[in-house]
Amino acid sequence: MFKRRDVLVGSSAMMLAGGAAQAKLPDTSVWTAYDLGSSGYAEASGIADAIMKKHAIRVRIVPSGTSIGRLLPLKQGKATYGFLANELYFAAEGTYDFAVPAWGPQDVRVVLARPAAVGVATAGDIGVKTIADLKGKRIGYVKGNPSVNVKQDAYLAFGGLTRADVQPVWFGSYNAMKTALLNNQLDAFGSVTTSANMREIEASPRGLVWPPFPASETAGWERLRQVADFFEPYKETVGAGISPEKPVALVGYRYPIIATYANTSADEVYSLVKAIDESMDLIKNITGSSKNWAPDISGKPPADAPWHDGAIKYLKEKGIWTAEHQAWQDKRLARLKKLQAGWVDAQKTFKGEGDEAWVKHWENYRVKTLGMQPTDA
């Protein structure tokens, strides 16, 4: 059962600057996000509040601690937008939890994708200074959340570790890991630096440390990218236990990613991006990283799926979208179409029974026929 938060209707619609017509936003919109306490939920709520102060729209936010829980309402048409993590990549690829017959490569699109840093939030009382020091420690994983789990495997790979070298502890939701760490039932889990959860851990008796991912450790980065190749070195200067004076070398990616399906109205997506851009005076202070929602930062590839046509239209009008971005878009769309066609063709050659047999068949087909590994970018 999803928890549900209804954000109150904002003030009456305002005319945009220069007398332009009001953005064509729907009267009501449903968004999904990570669960309560996460930075994704905080930013979804803050963006909804900011937009509603300038437009007559009512936003309902559906939080969920699993990848499927955030994407299923979009697939079913019960929600239009999701504030997602890398489950968007896996959904577009039809891998991990999205390799089962009920899913496959989804026709998903990016609206905006905020640059962010992520790392391994580690209790400060266990003596961990490097990723390799996590050997034998209790590491958090979430059932039904490949976005969390694959990234965690990548972090471990940086330190030359695998799940076999640590004690995996499984949870039913992302937010449950924070409570477990505070209660000394867990030692570390992957997180962004700016969430309320991290502030709480930092202020707790256990404390908080971020084992670094130095860009100079090329062998570690090569191992990390063999697991998940959408990462890049990132020097983080904001967040719990981090400051401009004490930055930490972490892992760069996109989170949250505002995503939708390709068939969402281009006019509506255009209007949402426009509304976010014109509300940045309110959005920029939601979290320490919220200023990066400005479309000239969050509206540039690469990201985990192709961009939506409505977003591209606005980004072109603002002079943000370049020929280089379009070349990336064309390549990413071609890959998605190849995967979707391959999914249909693979079904024709499938002779087995059950989800497990299908997943093996699909993965073999991806490698042998399409030439794509699950984390190929």
C-alpha positions in Angstrom: 0.0 0.0 0.0 1.4 3.4 -1.0 1.6 6.2 1.5 0.2 9.3 0.0 0.8 13.0 0.6 -1.5 15.6 -0.8 0.1 19.0 -1.3 -2.4 21.8 -0.9 -3.5 23.8 -3.8 -1.3 26.9 -4.4 -2.4 30.4 -4.9 -4.5 31.4 -7.8 -2.8 31.2 -11.2 -0.4 34.0 -12.0 0.4 35.4 -15.4 4.0 34.7 -16.4 6.5 37.5 -16.9 6.0 39.7 -19.9 2.3 39.0 -20.1 2.8 35.5 -21.6 0.0 33.0 -21.1 -0.1 30.8 -18.1 1.8 27.5 -18.5 -0.5 24.7 -19.7 -0.3 22.6 -16.5 -3.1 20.2 -15.5 -5.4 21.0 -12.6 -4.1 17.9 -10.8 -0.9 16.0 -11.1 0.4 12.8 -9.4 4.1 12.4 -8.8 6.1 9.5 -7.3 9.2 9.8 -5.2 11.5 8.0 -2.8 10.0 7.5 0.6 9.7 10.0 3.5 13.1 11.4 4.8 14.8 11.1 1.4 16.2 14.1 -0.5 14.1 13.0 -3.5 10.9 13.3 -1.5 12.0 16.6 0.0 12.8 18.0 -3.4 9.6 16.7 -5.1 7.6 18.3 -2.3 9.5 21.5 -2.5 9.2 21.8 -6.2 5.5 21.1 -6.0 5.0 23.8 -3.4 7.0 26.3 -5.4 5.0 25.6 -8.6 1.7 25.8 -6.8 2.5 29.3 -5.5 2.4 30.5 -9.1 0.0 28.1 -10.8 -3.4 26.7 -10.1 -2.3 23.0 -9.9 -2.8 20.5 -7.1 0.1 17.9 -6.8 -0.2 14.6 -5.0 3.1 12.9 -4.1 3.2 9.1 -3.7 6.3 8.0 -1.9 7.7 4.5 -2.2 10.8 2.7 -1.0 11.2 0.5 -4.1 11.9 1.0 -7.8 8.8 -0.9 -8.9 6.7 1.1 -6.4 7.9 4.4 -8.0 7.5 3.3 -11.6 4.4 1.1 -11.5 2.0 4.1 -11.0 3.5 5.8 -14.1 3.1 2.6 -16.1 -0.5 2.2 -15.0 -1.4 5.8 -15.7 -2.1 6.6 -12.0 0.8 9.0 -11.9 2.5 11.2 -14.6 5.9 12.0 -13.2 8.4 10.2 -11.0 11.3 11.6 -9.1 13.5 8.6 -9.8 17.0 7.3 -9.4 18.8 4.8 -11.6 15.8 2.5 -11.8 15.0 4.7 -14.8 18.1 3.3 -16.6 17.1 -0.3 -15.7 13.5 0.3 -16.8 14.7 1.7 -20.2 17.1 -1.3 -20.6 14.7 -4.0 -19.4 17.2 -5.3 -16.9 17.2 -6.5 -13.3 13.7 -6.2 -11.8 12.5 -4.9 -15.2 13.6 -8.0 -17.1 10.5 -9.9 -16.1 7.7 -10.5 -18.8 5.5 -7.8 -17.1 8.0 -5.1 -17.8 10.7 -5.1 -20.5 12.3 -1.9 -22.0 10.0 0.9 -21.0 9.3 3.9 -23.3 10.4 6.4 -20.6 11.8 9.9 -21.0 13.7 12.4 -18.9 12.2 15.8 -18.1 15.0 17.2 -16.0 17.9 15.4 -14.3 19.7 17.1 -11.4 23.5 16.4 -11.1 24.3 14.9 -7.7 26.9 13.1 -5.7 26.3 9.8 -4.0 28.5 7.7 -1.7 28.5 5.2 1.1 27.1 6.7 4.3 29.0 4.9 7.0 28.7 4.9 10.8 31.6 6.9 12.2 32.2 4.5 15.1 33.5 1.5 13.1 36.8 2.8 12.0 36.2 2.9 8.2 38.4 5.3 6.2 38.4 3.7 2.7 35.9 1.6 0.7 38.2 -1.4 1.2 37.7 -1.0 5.0 34.0 -2.0 4.5 35.1 -5.7 4.3 33.1 -7.7 6.8 30.8 -4.8 7.6 27.0 -4.8 7.5 25.9 -3.2 4.3 22.3 -2.2 3.4 20.4 -3.5 0.4 16.7 -3.0 -0.5 14.4 -5.7 -1.9 13.0 -4.7 -5.3 15.3 -1.7 -5.7 18.1 -2.3 -8.3 18.8 1.4 -8.3 20.2 1.0 -4.7 21.5 -2.5 -5.0 23.5 -2.3 -8.2 25.1 1.0 -7.1 26.0 -0.6 -3.8 27.8 -3.4 -5.7 29.6 -0.8 -7.8 30.8 1.1 -4.6 32.2 -2.1 -3.2 33.9 -2.9 -6.5 35.8 0.4 -6.2 37.4 -1.1 -3.1 38.0 -4.5 -4.6 35.1 -6.0 -2.8 31.9 -7.9 -3.6 28.8 -8.9 -1.7 30.7 -12.0 -0.6 33.2 -9.8 1.3 30.5 -8.0 3.4 27.4 -8.8 5.4 24.4 -7.9 3.2 21.4 -6.8 5.2 18.1 -6.7 3.3 15.3 -4.2 3.9 11.8 -3.6 2.6 12.3 0.1 2.0 15.1 2.6 1.6 14.2 4.6 4.6 14.4 1.6 6.9 18.2 1.5 6.5 18.6 4.9 8.3 16.8 3.6 11.4 18.8 0.4 11.3 22.1 2.3 11.2 21.0 4.5 14.1 20.1 1.4 16.1 23.5 -0.3 15.3 21.9 -2.9 13.2 23.7 -1.7 10.1 27.1 -0.1 9.3 26.7 1.5 5.9 24.4 2.1 3.0 24.4 4.2 -0.2 23.0 7.7 -0.1 23.2 11.3 -1.3 24.7 13.7 1.1 21.9 16.2 1.5 19.0 14.2 2.8 17.4 14.7 6.2 18.5 11.1 7.0 22.1 12.0 6.7 21.8 15.0 9.0 20.2 12.7 11.6 23.0 10.2 11.3 25.6 12.9 11.5 24.0 14.2 14.8 23.7 10.7 16.3 26.2 9.1 18.7 27.5 6.9 15.9 28.4 9.8 13.7 28.8 9.8 9.9 31.8 9.4 7.6 32.0 9.2 3.8 34.8 6.9 2.5 36.2 8.7 -0.6 36.4 7.7 -4.2 39.5 9.5 -5.4 39.6 10.2 -9.1 43.3 9.3 -9.1 42.4 5.6 -8.2 41.9 4.6 -11.8 41.8 0.9 -11.1 39.0 1.4 -8.6 37.1 3.5 -11.1 37.5 0.9 -13.8 36.1 -1.8 -11.5 33.2 0.5 -10.4 32.3 1.2 -14.1 32.3 -2.5 -14.9 29.3 -2.8 -12.6 27.6 0.5 -13.4 29.1 2.8 -16.1 26.8 5.8 -15.7 29.1 7.2 -12.9 31.8 9.8 -12.9 34.2 11.4 -10.3 32.5 14.2 -8.4 33.9 16.5 -5.7 31.0 17.2 -3.2 31.1 20.3 -1.2 27.7 20.3 0.5 25.9 17.8 2.7 26.1 16.2 6.1 29.7 16.0 7.3 30.8 17.9 4.1 31.6 21.5 3.4 33.5 23.7 0.9 36.4 23.6 3.3 36.2 19.9 3.7 35.1 18.4 0.3 34.9 14.7 -0.3 35.6 12.8 -3.5 32.4 10.9 -4.2 30.5 9.4 -7.1 28.7 11.7 -9.6 25.4 10.7 -11.2 21.8 12.1 -11.7 19.4 12.2 -8.8 16.6 12.9 -8.7 15.5 12.5 -12.3 12.1 13.8 -13.1 10.8 11.2 -15.6 7.7 10.3 -17.5 6.5 8.2 -20.4 7.0 9.2 -24.0 3.2 9.6 -24.5 2.9 12.3 -21.9 1.7 15.5 -23.6 4.6 17.5 -25.0 2.8 20.7 -24.1 2.4 19.6 -20.5 6.1 18.6 -20.2 7.1 21.9 -21.8 5.0 23.8 -19.3 6.4 21.8 -16.3 10.0 22.6 -17.3 9.0 26.3 -17.8 7.2 26.4 -14.5 10.3 24.9 -12.7 12.6 27.4 -14.4 10.4 30.3 -13.4 10.2 29.1 -9.8 13.9 28.6 -9.2 13.9 31.6 -6.8 11.8 29.3 -4.5 13.3 25.9 -5.5 17.0 26.8 -5.1 16.9 26.7 -1.3 14.9 23.4 -0.8 18.1 21.5 -0.1 21.8 22.2 -0.4 21.8 21.0 -4.0 18.5 22.3 -5.2 20.0 25.2 -7.1 21.1 22.5 -9.6 17.5 22.1 -10.8 18.0 25.2 -13.0 17.4 23.8 -16.5 20.7 25.1 -17.7 22.2 22.6 -15.3 19.6 19.8 -15.1 18.6 20.0 -18.7 21.7 18.6 -20.3 22.6 15.0 -21.2 23.8 12.4 -20.4 21.1 10.8 -18.2 19.5 7.5 -17.8 17.0 7.6 -20.7 16.3 9.9 -23.7 14.9 13.4 -23.0 11.2 14.1 -23.6 10.3 16.1 -26.7 8.4 18.7 -24.6 11.5 19.3 -22.4 13.8 19.6 -25.5 11.4 22.2 -27.0 11.8 24.4 -23.9 15.5 23.8 -23.6 16.0 24.8 -27.3 14.0 28.0 -26.8 16.3 28.9 -23.9 19.5 28.2 -25.9 20.4 25.3 -23.6 20.0 22.3 -25.9 23.0 22.0 -28.3 23.8 20.0 -31.4 26.0 17.8 -29.1 23.0 17.1 -26.8 20.9 16.2 -29.8 23.5 13.8 -31.1 23.4 12.1 -27.7 19.6 12.0 -27.8 19.5 10.4 -31.2 22.0 7.7 -30.2 20.1 7.0 -27.0 16.7 6.9 -28.7 18.1 4.5 -31.3 19.4 2.2 -28.5 16.0 2.2 -26.8 14.2 1.4 -30.0 16.6 -1.5 -30.7 16.0 -2.9 -27.2 12.2 -2.6 -27.6 12.3 -4.4 -31.0 14.6 -7.0 -29.5 12.2 -7.6 -26.7 9.4 -8.4 -29.1 11.7 -10.7 -31.2 13.1 -12.5 -28.1 9.5 -13.4 -27.1 9.1 -15.1 -30.4 12.1 -17.4 -29.8 11.3 -18.1 -26.1 10.5 -21.8 -25.6 10.7 -22.0 -21.8 8.2 -21.4 -19.0 8.2 -19.0 -16.0 9.8 -15.7 -15.2 13.2 -17.1 -14.3 13.6 -18.9 -17.6 12.5 -15.8 -19.5 15.0 -13.6 -17.7 17.9 -15.9 -18.6 16.6 -16.1 -22.2 16.4 -12.3 -22.4 19.8 -11.7 -21.0 21.3 -14.2 -23.4 19.5 -12.5 -26.3 20.7 -9.1 -25.2 24.3 -10.3 -25.3 24.3 -12.6 -28.3 21.9 -10.9 -30.6 21.8 -7.2 -29.5 25.4 -7.1 -28.3 24.4 -5.4 -25.1 25.4 -6.1 -21.5 23.0 -5.1 -18.7 25.1 -2.1 -17.8 26.2 -1.1 -21.3 25.7 2.6 -21.8 
